[in-house]
Structure formats: structure tokens, C-alpha cells
Amino acid sequence: MYESPNISVEAPKFVTDFKKFPGIANGCLNFQPISDYVSQAQKFFDLALIVGAHDFWDKTVEGQPVPCTLTKDGCPVQASLSRFQDEKFEEQSVFMKGHTAQAQYGRRLLSWFAYLHIQQLLPSNRITQVCQDLFGQPVSEAVVFRAIQNTYDRLQPFENKLIHLLRKAQGIGVDESGLRVMDKLHWLHAVVTPLLTFYGVHQKRGSEATDYFNILPQFKNCMVHDFWKPYFKYDCTHGLCKTHLLRELKFLLEENGQTWAAGCFLSLATSPESE
């Protein structure tokens, strides 16, 4: 893919990339080989971007990319090549950033594995089958699991920042819902604002779990919840969830015949301040 402007836009595919410096990753048109500077070629497999060639090349002459006109000080590719030559790296391998082996999977492909498993709920054995069916190249389930673990590790700084922002938010909504992990009941705990969402899975439903995630113990503003007792242990302002209140009022009216609940229901349902 990196050696020709004729990028396939019909379907994703495995890409073998070697001997050429990946200048387009840095927005550069310089495709000078670096085989003169390194003793080994590197190969990695990744998904082709489903985009037109114009996203990578500003100009072409007879189907070939125009050489980069930037000076080495302004071009990351030429600067790197100059460094390779000046420091005489001929006797060692130079790998692209993020790639440490002669043959390995690229980040887009690994991210795709994690996306299919986590977001699309596709089992690992089905992912290996998809790769075989679409690309003619199987992958092991161990690769899928490693991709998921790597994604988890790389998101740790984001999670730390998310927790910090939720602790300082003016208002949060909290809830918990049952789900099964390895056929055993666990609980999905959620802490949300209009812009932020935290999900945490724990074996426990109550304060043992919420203390473990360490958001609510340090929260001091307004927490909206379904008035479940464990939430009231936290020293903050408490708000009762409108949806749950409406549900309770409807139950009192329809099941217990409490006609006064109808007025409360209409008042709460039509009140803009309660949204």
C-alpha cells in the first residue's frame, strides 16, 4: 500500500509493508527507500485505510507520487533518513515507531480485533473466522486476547483522567445493572454526566463495589440515583432519578388506586426543571 498510489478502495485487506519508510503516516510524499541505511527489512500486517488516494498524495506525475519538496529540517522522513545516514546505522535494524519485530500485526488491525470483541460482542473464535473468510489469513485467538489487553493498558491514562473529572463534576448520575461474566452474576456500575461515562464491572452490587472504583467516596456535589440505600452513605447532595419517581407514581396510581399520584405524575412529567 505504501509503495504505490493505487490504493484499493473496495475492501479492507492485509497489507505487507517493507523496505520503504512509511512517509504517508507523517503526511509526507517522500518514498525514498531506507534499505541503504538498515540491514534488515521489516514486515507488518495491517488494514488498508478505506480512503481515496488523494488523501495521501497531493500531486502525481504519470501515476507516481511527486517527491517531497520539504527540506530535511521540515520533513520528518528526510530528517530521519539523514539521521540514519549521519549516525551510521548500517549495522542495525531500524523499526517503525510501535513496531519491534520483523513481522507483526499493525495497530489498526489489532484495534479492529478489540472493537469486534468488545463493541460488537463477537467471540474470539468468530473473529478468527472473519479474518479467514475476508482476508484469507487466519489469526490465533491469543492475538485477539493480546489486542484486547493492549487496548486496556493503553486506555489507563484516559481512565485516570475520566475518574478525576467525574469526582469534580457538578452533577452525576449513577446506576448499576446485572450482567454475567463466565456464567456468574456480576454488576455493571455506571457513573455519567452529559459528556462523560464510566463503566466498571464488579462481583458486588453495593458499596463494596462503588468504594472500589473510588469515584463516589470522593464526590461532593449532586448525585442523582434511584434512591437505593447504599448510595446514601456518601456525603454529598442527593437527587432522586425522575424516571424512577415517575415509575413509582404510575405504580401507585394503577396498582394501588392512589389517585393523588396522577397529579404528581403530570406535574413532574411536564416540569422542564426536572429534566
PEWO-V114912 format. One record per residue. N is the residue number from 1. PHI is phi in radians with two decimals (* if undefined). PSI is psi as a letter, one per 30 degrees, with the letter a starting at -180 (none if undefined). D_CENTER is the distance of its C-alpha to the mean C-alpha in whole Angstrom. Layout:
n,phi,psi,d_center
N,PHI,PSI,D_CENTER
N,PHI,PSI,D_CENTER
This chain:
n,phi,psi,d_center
1,*,e,25
2,-1.37,f,25
3,-1.76,f,29
4,-2.60,k,30
5,-1.29,f,29
6,-1.46,i,30
7,-1.40,k,26
8,-1.24,k,26
9,-1.99,g,24
10,-1.55,e,25
11,-2.79,l,22
12,-1.17,l,20
13,-2.71,l,21
14,-1.23,k,21
15,-2.09,k,22
16,-1.78,k,25
17,-2.20,k,25
18,-2.75,l,28
19,1.23,f,30
20,-1.88,k,29
21,-1.25,k,27
22,-1.34,i,24
23,-1.09,e,25
24,-1.15,f,23
25,-1.12,f,20
26,-1.88,g,22
27,1.26,g,23
28,-1.99,l,27
29,-1.77,g,29
30,-1.43,j,31
31,-1.98,h,31
32,-1.16,k,33
33,-1.10,k,33
34,-1.92,g,33
35,-1.10,f,35
36,-1.28,f,38
37,-1.90,f,36
38,-2.18,l,34
39,-1.56,f,36
40,-2.30,k,33
41,-1.61,k,31
42,-1.91,k,27
43,-2.25,k,25
44,-2.47,l,22
45,-2.00,k,20
46,-2.57,l,17
47,-1.55,k,17
48,-1.20,k,19
49,-1.26,k,17
50,-1.52,i,19
51,-2.48,l,21
52,-1.39,l,24
53,-1.11,f,26
54,-1.12,f,27
55,-1.28,f,23
56,-1.95,f,24
57,-2.17,k,28
58,-1.35,e,30
59,-2.46,k,33
60,-2.34,l,35
61,-2.18,j,38
62,0.93,h,40
63,1.42,g,36
64,-1.92,k,35
65,-1.15,k,33
66,-1.25,k,35
67,-0.99,k,35
68,-1.11,k,33
69,-1.75,g,36
70,-1.27,l,34
71,-1.29,l,36
72,-1.12,f,34
73,-1.26,f,34
74,-1.80,f,32
75,-2.01,j,30
76,-1.09,e,27
77,-1.23,e,28
78,-1.13,e,32
79,-1.10,e,32
80,-1.17,e,30
81,-1.09,e,33
82,-1.10,e,35
83,-1.15,e,34
84,-1.00,e,34
85,-1.27,e,38
86,-1.12,e,39
87,-1.63,g,38
88,0.95,i,39
89,-1.60,g,36
90,-1.04,f,38
91,-1.66,g,38
92,-2.41,l,34
93,-1.40,k,31
94,-2.10,j,29
95,-1.75,l,25
96,-1.16,l,22
97,-0.99,k,20
98,1.56,f,17
99,-2.13,k,20
100,-2.11,f,22
101,-2.17,l,24
102,-1.21,f,26
103,-2.47,k,24
104,-2.81,l,21
105,-1.45,k,18
106,-1.40,l,16
107,-1.18,e,12
108,-1.10,e,11
109,-1.17,e,13
110,-1.13,e,11
111,-1.13,e,8
112,-1.12,e,10
113,-1.02,e,11
114,-1.11,e,9
115,-1.10,e,8
116,-1.07,e,11
117,-1.33,e,12
118,-1.51,e,10
119,-1.45,e,9
120,-1.66,g,13
121,1.02,h,14
122,-1.55,k,16
123,-1.05,l,18
124,-1.08,e,18
125,-1.19,f,21
126,-1.27,e,20
127,-1.14,e,18
128,-1.10,e,20
129,-1.19,e,23
130,-1.04,e,21
131,-1.10,e,20
132,-1.14,e,24
133,-1.24,e,25
134,-1.49,e,23
135,-1.97,f,23
136,1.21,g,26
137,-2.41,j,25
138,-1.33,l,24
139,-2.22,l,21
140,-1.41,l,22
141,-1.12,f,20
142,-1.08,e,20
143,-1.13,e,17
144,-1.10,e,15
145,-1.13,e,15
146,-1.17,e,15
147,-1.10,e,12
148,-1.14,e,10
149,-1.12,e,12
150,-1.11,e,11
151,-1.10,e,7
152,-1.05,e,9
153,-1.13,e,11
154,-1.25,f,9
155,-1.52,f,8
156,-1.03,e,11
157,-1.05,e,12
158,-1.11,e,10
159,-1.10,e,11
160,-1.07,e,15
161,-1.19,e,15
162,-1.05,e,14
163,-1.08,e,16
164,-1.07,e,19
165,-1.18,e,18
166,-1.18,e,19
167,-1.09,e,22
168,-1.70,f,23
169,-1.15,l,23
170,-1.26,e,26
171,-2.65,k,25
172,-2.38,l,23
173,-1.94,k,23
174,-2.26,k,22
175,-2.84,l,23
176,-2.52,k,22
177,-2.56,k,22
178,-1.30,k,23
179,-2.65,l,21
180,-1.88,k,22
181,-2.18,j,21
182,0.93,h,23
183,1.20,g,26
184,-2.01,k,26
185,-1.20,k,26
186,-2.20,l,23
187,-2.26,k,22
188,-1.66,j,18
189,-1.72,k,19
190,-2.14,k,17
191,-2.27,k,18
192,-2.38,l,18
193,-2.29,l,19
194,-1.02,f,19
195,-2.02,f,16
196,-2.17,k,14
197,-2.46,k,13
198,-2.02,k,13
199,-2.06,k,13
200,-2.41,k,15
201,-1.80,k,17
202,-2.54,l,21
203,-1.23,f,24
204,-1.86,l,26
205,-1.66,e,26
206,-1.54,a,28
207,-1.17,f,28
208,-1.04,e,28
209,-1.29,e,24
210,-1.15,e,24
211,-1.17,e,25
212,-1.10,e,23
213,-1.30,f,20
214,1.04,h,22
215,-1.79,e,21
216,-1.12,e,24
217,-1.05,f,27
218,-1.88,g,26
219,-1.56,k,26
220,-2.19,g,29
221,-1.80,b,29
222,-1.75,k,29
223,-1.94,k,27
224,-1.77,k,27
225,-2.66,a,27
226,-1.62,g,29
227,0.93,h,32
228,-1.32,k,31
229,-0.91,e,34
230,-1.00,f,31
231,-1.22,f,30
232,-1.29,f,33
233,-1.28,f,33
234,-1.55,k,31
235,-1.45,i,33
236,-2.72,l,32
237,-1.37,k,33
238,-1.94,k,32
239,-2.12,k,31
240,-1.61,k,32
241,-1.07,k,29
242,-1.06,e,31
243,-1.07,e,30
244,-1.20,e,32
245,-1.11,e,35
246,-1.09,e,35
247,-1.11,e,35
248,-1.16,e,37
249,-1.12,e,40
250,-1.11,e,40
251,-1.10,e,40
252,-1.09,e,43
253,-1.27,e,45
254,-1.45,e,44
255,-1.72,e,45
256,-1.89,f,47
257,1.21,g,49
258,-1.45,j,48
259,-1.15,f,49
260,-1.08,f,48
261,-1.16,f,45
262,-1.12,e,45
263,-1.11,e,46
264,-1.11,e,43
265,-1.08,e,40
266,-1.12,e,41
267,-1.10,e,41
268,-1.25,e,38
269,-1.19,e,36
270,-1.76,g,38
271,-1.47,j,37
272,-1.16,f,35
273,-1.16,f,35
274,-1.62,f,33
275,-1.20,none,30
